[in-house]
Amino acid sequence: MLVEVLVSSAEKKLRLKDNRFEDADRLLSSHDFRRRNTGGFHYVFTSPSGQMLPIPKHKPAKEHYVRAVVRIIENEEGGQG
């Protein structure tokens, strides 16, 4: 059974399993994260406040990367208000 995590401000649902890299990319981009390729299979996303989050382009994205995406977005939103 898949556990769903709701990122309330983005009104997006990310499942902890079977996510695509493209889902994380789209969600982070919608929160103004910048993406750069390190030359290999990893992409580094940088938040507006400068936090960096490396994510490999695996299919599916592993659970701990999905948790990290949710955590960094929540941290960014907490710092805005």
Secondary structure, 3 states (H helix, E strand, C coil): CCCEEEECCCCEEEECCCECHHHHHHHHHHCCCEEEECCCCEEEEECCCCCEEEEECCCCECHHHHHHHHHHHHHHHHHHC
